[in-house]
């Protein structure tokens, strides 16, 4: 498990580096904005620099400041593991943003938007795949989704929509279009690396159903259906646990299964819609 967590930390650091490169080498110099709180940090840096005259607070510092209250919220409402690694990603991203210079490889805004979107998408995608996020918008969207039981994507769309509108207002209208292009490219890359579906269904065949059920409920509040199962070849009696989770919980579920029953067989399938209770508090 030490090597497992060490690899997770390395992945988070690499994702943070890719995000910082996307910002400092492509997006910031072209006045194209990233998604989520990273884009908000860019907007605040632009507003305070050009309209207030305060230019000593960089995008990286704004990103860190925005995520402090969100990290506290995530600690109590989302999960400690997810919040710790998410804040680690933010802190490392801030460090790289301060270290790396802001340069421009091209004067073409479209090229900056596309390449910045690709690098940001890769950074976010691999970070999500390993059970963390790159900013506070994911945590805020997850909390709101659990309160209203609505898709996380709808809340992220609202946040990104605000960023697109302000990008066009603070700069030229075409900057809003290029920001939309960068967001579209990054989203497509994230979907390719992680999963485009907000919810997935996990079917776990195991001999340790009770232990696995308790371990899952200790980490996440999710309903589980336990069905009897039998191996066709071995004729051994087993149990199958069926549960629906969000894509952000995939890593934690994989870790739990690995700790409790490494020999368990798990099938994860896409879930396009659910009816009834998805989450129930104690």
Secondary structure by P-SEA (a helix, b strand, c coil): caaaaaaaaaaaaaaaaaaaaaacccccccccccccaaaaaaaaaaaaacccccccccaaaaaaaaaaaaaaaaaccccaaaaaaaaaaaaaaaaaaaacccccccccaaaaaaaaaaaaaaaaaaaaaacccccaaaaaaaaaaaaccccaaaaaaaaaaaaaaaaaaaccaaaaaaaaaaaaaaaaaaaaacccccbbbbbbbccaaaaaaaaaaaccbbbbbbbbbbbccccccbbbbbbcccccaaaaaaaaaaaccccbbbbbbbbccccccccccc
